Amino acid sequence: MLMGRWFIFLCMGYHLVTPSLSAQENESIYQIIQLDSITIRAAKEGFEVDDFIDLVINDKSFYEAFQHLRTIGYTFQNEILILDRKKEKIASYHSTARQYYQKPCRYMTEEFKDVQGRFFTKNGDYKYYTARLYDRMFFTHDTVCIPEGGPGFSPTADPEGMEKHVHELKKLIFTPGKKANVPLIGNKTAIFEKEMLPYYDYSIGSDTLEGQPTYVFTVQTKKEFLLHNPGKTVIKNLQTWFAKGSLQILKRQYTLAASTLLYHFNVTMDINLIKTGEFYYPQMITYDGTWKVASKKTEHAKFKIRFSQFKND
């Protein structure tokens, strides 16, 4: 049960720990990374591949886009689906909500809500862990005030118990490639370290995202391991879109899966950012995931959350 909770936190975490790779490890990546023809031409014209890889590993803008949600008003639409083994819907929750922000406090109201199936227990609690943790991460039931200079996340913090696992799992979202101390996974999340390089293909390509030219950095498990020895990796696919010029992250996709004696999970996520005024914010997050913890029923859930109408109330 705890692993299920930890993993959902992985998907919705709001904190950052900055990774640090040695120069030797970076050089190993540079030697095997694949470039498309456009990127090769850009490199000849001054695009520094080494600097770009460093940016991929150490970027903070993705994390900051989520932090900005704490200091602005916005509307968000929530869609949560709980599915059975045949991928048929057994429960759902749809709502439209608004966060209001009056420095240094924020609060939320729900303007519309439609619930179907046994989404709640008889006493009104969430029946499913996915829904419970979605609520914890995105819903504000009371007024929350964070004074300027107040308590915040510290990379040097040493949390204990469940929060320690939450702390480790959040690294996978904002700093993919940093080792996360997840039970029975070991060093498999450290996809940029030397011992994991043989299992992945790394590439930089060019793409267009909603009309905007981008670089796409892709890390993908090699086919031979994906098909015949999937236990070698946890991060199966990771793609990040960077705006050409500013190198701001615009989009990130993940597929993560693992199977151990204690748990099994298979999750795909897609996160899009949008610029409103001076800052970037999440625009849409989609999640499609299955997880199973020993002695508990398998839970399959999908959700989509859309953010819009950003403004200071």
Protein Blocks (a to p, Z undefined) as FASTA:
>chain_A
ZZmmmmmmmmmgcbdcdddddfklmmmmmmmpccdfklmmmmmnopafklmmmmmmmock
lmmmmmmmmmcccddddddddddfkopafbdcddddddddddfbdcdddfbdcdehjfbc
fkopafbfklmmmmmmmpcfbdcdddehiacddfkbccehjllmmmmmmmmmmmghiacd
dehklmmlmmmbmklmmmpccddddddeehiacddddddddfklmmmmmmlpmblbdcdd
ddehjlpafbdcdddddddfkbccddddddddddehjbccdfbdcdddddddehiacddd
ddddddehiacZZ
